[in-house]
Amino acid sequence: MKINTIIYRYLLKELLPPFFINMVFFSFVFLMTQILEITNMVVNYNIGLYRVVLMMLYNLPFFLGFVIPMSVMLSILLTFLRLSGDNEITALKAGGINLYQLLPPVMTFCLIGCLMTGFMAIYGLPWGRMAFKQLVIETAERHLDVAIRERTFSDAFKGVMLYVTHMDTRTRTMTDVFIEDQRNANIISTVVAPKGNLIIDPERQTIMLRLYSGVINQVDINSRSVNTVRFSTYDIRLDTRQRAVAESHGPKDEGEMSLGELRAYLDEDRVKDSQYFQALIEYHKKFSLPFACFALGVLAMPLGIQSKSSKSSFGIGLGLIFFLIYYILLSVGWVFGETGAYPPVVGMWLPNIVMAGTGIWILIVTVNERPFFEIILKIGLLKRIFNRGR
């Protein structure tokens, strides 16, 4: 028992360094996929480094839901690849240690990854999505004066087209303002003013455009009448498109709901449309992604042992190929699950079942001292012979 404890501690110690390295590397790779959106915010709204860091932080929970299982798999694969290459697995077998006895530290490591992924999926993802949406709205509203370009029609506001000849970004003063207001379906208003000020109140989250000495032309579509009004001061409340989109879709979408909110939404008596299936997929994904750590971990251990004569680069490539297969299966389940082609529970859990089943089979083959890759080659050879004989 003491020898087993030493071995367990040794394996866990070997698993941790590649896990953290993979976590950092793949998190960076996934964050780079958001660089275009963040660059757009920097260029258009002139945001600072602090807000850029916040955007990356809020996106991390979504990425970590995939990065952690991937890191768990590659860490186990690389660790057993090294142990096999250094003949440490052979030494353990010579000492009477069965490969099944190495499963407890691997499963413990998978459990840690499962808990981390579960925390990100259940708590981190809703928090990150809501915080990111709010940050985007606040950033757009705080730096809206930068987004308004001179001598350019701006559609940054809901139902309003804005044109200015000159814009002083320091004082937020506009010259020669033209506005077409189509927020009322029956009345189209055209406002022209020689001067205006953009007033942004971050505390109340309101945007006001104050115009001076202008004219309002209103066209009533129903009565086919035109009214002209002159004013000395006129205030128009504006809503950004980001806030309008957020409000039009309700307070939260499926990715922003907590586990309890998703359960309550699914329990309601509602039509089983695409939105319902999306919520059901999101609900099952919060559990299937964490358990992917076990499915991929069981697969990675025998793959590492079977590939003892290969280099680390081969192990990384092999792990990425299997994770790509897992992700393709998950994506296919996502697409067909959203349309209701088959139950979302099947789409979200089938990749785990396939990976875990494959891993258990390869583990049994490995324990019985049968080379997995030779079996695959023989199967391929038999298929060729069979096809030629037909």
C-alpha positions in Angstrom: 0.0 0.0 0.0 2.9 2.3 0.8 4.4 1.6 -2.7 1.2 2.4 -4.4 0.9 5.7 -2.5 4.4 6.7 -3.6 3.5 5.8 -7.2 0.2 7.7 -7.0 2.0 10.8 -5.7 4.7 10.5 -8.3 2.2 10.3 -11.2 0.1 13.2 -9.9 3.3 15.3 -9.6 4.3 14.4 -13.2 0.8 15.3 -14.5 0.7 18.8 -13.1 3.5 20.6 -15.1 2.2 19.7 -18.6 -1.3 20.5 -17.5 -0.5 24.1 -16.5 1.6 24.6 -19.7 -1.2 23.3 -21.9 -3.7 25.5 -20.0 -1.7 28.6 -20.6 -0.9 27.8 -24.3 -4.4 26.8 -25.4 -6.0 29.7 -23.4 -3.8 32.1 -25.4 -4.7 30.4 -28.7 -8.4 30.6 -28.0 -8.1 34.2 -26.8 -6.5 35.1 -30.1 -9.7 34.1 -31.9 -11.3 37.2 -30.2 -8.5 39.6 -31.3 -10.5 40.9 -34.2 -13.5 41.9 -32.1 -11.2 43.4 -29.4 -9.2 45.3 -32.1 -12.5 46.7 -33.4 -13.4 48.0 -30.0 -9.9 49.5 -29.6 -10.0 51.3 -33.0 -13.6 52.4 -33.0 -14.1 53.3 -29.3 -10.5 54.1 -28.2 -10.7 51.8 -25.1 -7.7 51.4 -22.8 -5.7 48.4 -21.8 -7.7 47.9 -18.6 -10.9 47.2 -20.6 -9.1 45.0 -23.1 -7.9 42.9 -20.2 -11.4 42.7 -18.8 -12.8 41.6 -22.1 -10.3 38.8 -22.3 -11.0 37.8 -18.6 -14.8 37.7 -19.3 -14.2 35.4 -22.3 -12.0 33.0 -20.4 -14.8 30.9 -18.8 -16.1 30.0 -22.2 -12.7 28.9 -23.6 -11.7 27.1 -20.4 -14.8 24.8 -20.8 -12.9 23.3 -23.8 -9.3 24.1 -22.8 -9.4 22.2 -19.4 -10.6 18.8 -20.9 -8.0 19.2 -23.7 -5.3 20.0 -21.3 -6.2 17.0 -19.1 -6.0 14.7 -22.1 -2.7 16.0 -23.4 -1.2 16.0 -19.9 -2.0 12.4 -19.4 -0.9 11.5 -22.9 2.4 13.3 -22.6 3.1 11.9 -19.1 2.6 8.3 -20.1 4.4 8.9 -23.3 7.4 10.0 -21.3 7.1 7.1 -18.8 6.9 4.6 -21.6 9.8 6.1 -23.5 12.0 6.0 -20.3 10.9 2.4 -19.7 9.3 3.3 -16.4 6.1 1.5 -17.3 8.2 -1.6 -18.0 9.9 -1.2 -14.6 6.5 -0.9 -12.9 5.2 -4.0 -14.6 8.4 -5.9 -13.6 7.7 -4.8 -10.0 4.2 -6.4 -10.1 2.3 -3.2 -10.8 -0.7 -3.8 -13.1 -1.7 -1.0 -15.5 -5.2 -1.0 -13.8 -3.4 0.0 -10.6 -2.3 3.2 -12.3 -5.9 4.3 -12.9 -6.6 5.9 -9.4 -4.2 8.8 -9.8 -5.3 9.3 -13.4 -9.0 9.3 -12.4 -8.2 11.7 -9.5 -6.5 14.0 -11.9 -9.5 13.7 -14.3 -11.8 14.5 -11.3 -9.9 17.7 -10.6 -10.3 18.7 -14.2 -14.0 17.7 -14.1 -14.6 20.0 -11.1 -12.7 22.9 -12.7 -14.7 22.5 -15.9 -18.0 22.2 -14.1 -17.3 25.3 -12.1 -16.6 27.2 -15.3 -19.6 25.8 -17.1 -22.1 26.3 -14.2 -20.9 29.5 -12.6 -18.1 31.1 -14.7 -19.8 31.0 -18.1 -23.0 32.9 -17.1 -21.0 35.4 -15.2 -18.5 36.0 -18.0 -21.3 36.3 -20.7 -23.3 38.8 -18.7 -20.2 40.8 -17.6 -18.9 40.9 -21.2 -22.2 42.1 -22.6 -22.5 44.8 -20.0 -18.9 45.9 -20.7 -19.5 46.1 -24.4 -22.6 48.3 -23.9 -20.9 50.6 -21.4 -17.8 50.9 -23.6 -19.9 51.8 -26.7 -21.9 54.4 -24.7 -18.9 56.0 -22.9 -16.9 56.3 -26.1 -19.8 57.0 -28.5 -18.4 60.4 -29.5 -15.4 58.6 -31.0 -17.7 56.3 -33.1 -19.5 59.4 -34.6 -17.4 60.3 -37.7 -17.6 63.7 -39.4 -19.4 63.9 -42.8 -20.5 60.2 -42.4 -23.9 58.8 -41.8 -23.9 57.0 -38.4 -26.3 54.2 -37.6 -24.9 53.6 -34.1 -28.3 54.4 -32.6 -31.5 52.4 -32.6 -33.9 53.8 -35.3 -31.9 57.0 -35.8 -29.6 58.0 -38.6 -27.2 60.8 -37.6 -25.0 63.1 -39.8 -22.7 65.9 -38.6 -20.3 68.2 -40.5 -18.0 68.7 -37.6 -17.5 66.9 -34.2 -15.4 68.2 -31.3 -14.6 65.1 -29.4 -13.2 67.0 -26.4 -16.4 69.1 -25.8 -18.8 66.7 -27.6 -20.1 69.7 -29.6 -21.5 69.1 -33.1 -22.0 71.4 -36.0 -24.6 71.2 -38.8 -26.5 68.2 -37.4 -29.0 66.2 -39.5 -31.1 63.5 -37.9 -33.6 61.1 -39.4 -35.8 59.5 -36.6 -37.7 56.4 -37.6 -38.4 55.0 -34.2 -42.1 55.7 -34.6 -43.6 53.4 -37.3 -46.2 55.9 -38.4 -44.2 59.1 -38.2 -40.8 59.9 -39.8 -39.1 62.9 -38.3 -36.3 64.9 -39.8 -34.4 67.2 -37.5 -31.9 69.9 -38.7 -29.9 72.1 -36.4 -26.8 74.2 -36.7 -25.4 73.1 -33.3 -25.8 70.3 -30.8 -24.2 68.7 -27.8 -23.9 65.0 -26.9 -24.6 64.4 -23.3 -23.7 61.0 -21.8 -24.6 60.1 -18.3 -22.8 56.8 -17.3 -24.6 56.7 -13.9 -28.1 56.7 -15.3 -26.9 54.9 -18.5 -28.6 57.5 -20.7 -27.5 59.3 -23.9 -29.0 62.7 -24.8 -28.5 64.8 -27.9 -29.3 68.5 -27.2 -29.9 70.6 -30.3 -30.2 74.4 -30.6 -32.2 76.7 -33.0 -33.3 74.0 -35.4 -36.3 72.7 -37.4 -38.3 69.5 -37.1 -40.1 68.1 -40.1 -42.6 65.4 -39.3 -44.3 63.2 -42.0 -47.4 61.3 -40.9 -47.7 58.2 -43.1 -51.3 57.4 -42.2 -52.8 60.9 -42.6 -50.2 61.9 -45.3 -49.6 65.2 -43.6 -46.4 67.2 -42.9 -45.7 69.4 -39.9 -42.9 71.8 -39.3 -41.8 72.9 -35.9 -39.1 75.4 -35.0 -37.3 75.1 -31.7 -34.7 76.9 -29.6 -33.7 73.8 -27.6 -34.6 70.2 -28.4 -33.5 67.0 -26.5 -33.5 63.6 -28.1 -32.9 60.5 -26.1 -30.8 57.9 -27.9 -30.3 54.2 -27.5 -27.2 52.4 -28.8 -27.7 49.4 -31.1 -25.8 47.2 -28.5 -28.3 48.0 -25.8 -31.2 47.7 -28.2 -30.1 44.2 -29.2 -29.6 43.2 -25.5 -33.0 44.5 -24.6 -34.8 43.0 -27.6 -33.7 39.5 -26.7 -34.8 39.7 -23.1 -32.6 40.0 -20.0 -30.6 36.8 -20.8 -30.0 34.3 -23.5 -29.3 30.6 -23.0 -25.6 31.0 -22.5 -26.1 33.7 -19.8 -28.6 31.7 -17.7 -27.5 29.9 -14.6 -28.3 26.2 -14.0 -31.4 27.0 -12.0 -32.7 29.5 -14.6 -32.2 27.0 -17.4 -34.0 24.3 -15.4 -36.9 26.7 -14.7 -37.0 27.7 -18.4 -37.1 24.1 -19.5 -39.8 23.2 -17.0 -42.2 25.8 -18.3 -45.0 24.7 -20.6 -43.7 26.1 -23.9 -43.5 25.2 -27.6 -40.4 23.0 -28.3 -38.9 25.3 -30.9 -35.3 26.0 -31.7 -34.9 28.3 -28.7 -36.1 25.5 -26.4 -33.6 23.0 -27.9 -30.8 25.5 -27.6 -31.6 25.9 -23.9 -31.7 22.1 -23.5 -28.4 21.8 -25.3 -26.8 24.4 -23.0 -28.2 22.5 -19.9 -26.7 19.2 -20.9 -23.5 20.8 -22.0 -22.9 22.1 -18.5 -22.5 18.4 -17.4 -21.2 16.7 -20.6 -18.1 19.0 -20.9 -16.9 18.3 -17.4 -17.3 14.6 -17.8 -15.3 14.8 -21.0 -12.2 15.0 -18.7 -12.9 11.4 -17.7 -13.7 10.2 -21.3 -10.6 11.8 -22.8 -8.4 10.9 -19.8 -9.2 7.2 -20.1 -8.4 7.4 -23.8 -5.1 9.3 -23.3 -3.5 6.8 -20.8 -3.3 3.7 -23.1 -2.5 5.9 -26.1 0.6 7.2 -24.3 1.7 3.7 -23.3 1.1 2.3 -26.8 3.2 5.1 -28.4 6.3 4.5 -26.3 8.6 4.5 -29.3 7.3 7.9 -30.6 8.4 11.4 -29.9 6.4 14.0 -27.8 5.3 15.8 -31.0 3.6 12.6 -32.1 1.8 12.4 -28.8 0.6 16.0 -29.1 -0.6 15.4 -32.6 -2.4 12.2 -31.7 -4.1 13.9 -28.8 -5.2 16.8 -30.9 -6.6 14.5 -33.6 -8.7 12.7 -31.0 -9.8 15.9 -29.4 -10.7 17.2 -32.9 -12.8 14.0 -33.4 -14.5 14.7 -30.1 -15.2 18.3 -31.0 -16.6 17.4 -34.4 -19.0 14.9 -32.8 -20.0 17.6 -30.3 -20.5 20.2 -33.1 -22.6 17.7 -35.1 -24.7 17.0 -32.0 -25.1 20.7 -31.4 -26.3 21.4 -35.0 -28.8 18.4 -35.1 -29.9 19.0 -31.5 -30.8 22.6 -32.2 -33.1 21.5 -35.1 -34.6 18.8 -33.0 -33.4 16.1 -35.5 -32.6 14.0 -32.5 -32.6 14.6 -28.7 -30.0 17.1 -27.5 -29.0 14.8 -24.7 -27.7 12.3 -27.4 -25.8 15.0 -29.2 -24.1 16.3 -26.0 -23.3 12.9 -24.4 -22.5 10.7 -27.5 -18.9 12.2 -27.9 -18.2 11.2 -24.3 -19.5 7.7 -24.8 -17.5 7.2 -28.0 -14.3 8.5 -26.5 -14.7 6.6 -23.3 -15.6 3.4 -25.1 -12.6 3.7 -27.4 -10.3 4.4 -24.4 -11.6 1.4 -22.4 -11.1 -0.9 -25.4 -7.5 0.4 -26.0 -6.8 0.0 -22.3 -7.9 -3.6 -22.3 -5.8 -4.3 -25.4 -2.8 -2.6 -23.7 -3.2 -4.6 -20.5 -3.3 -7.8 -22.5 0.0 -6.8 -24.1 -1.5 -6.5 -27.5 -0.1 -3.7 -29.7 -3.0 -1.4 -30.6 -1.5 0.1 -33.7 -0.7 -3.4 -35.2 -4.4 -4.4 -34.6 -5.5 -1.3 -36.5 -3.1 -2.1 -39.4 -4.4 -5.7 -39.5 -8.0 -4.5 -39.6 -7.0 -2.2 -42.5 -5.2 -5.1 -44.3 -8.2 -7.5 -43.8 -10.5 -4.9 -45.3 -8.3 -4.6 -48.4 -8.2 -8.3 -48.8 -11.9 -8.5 -48.4 -12.5 -5.8 -50.9 -10.2 -7.4 -53.5 -12.0 -10.7 -53.1 -15.4 -9.3 -53.8 
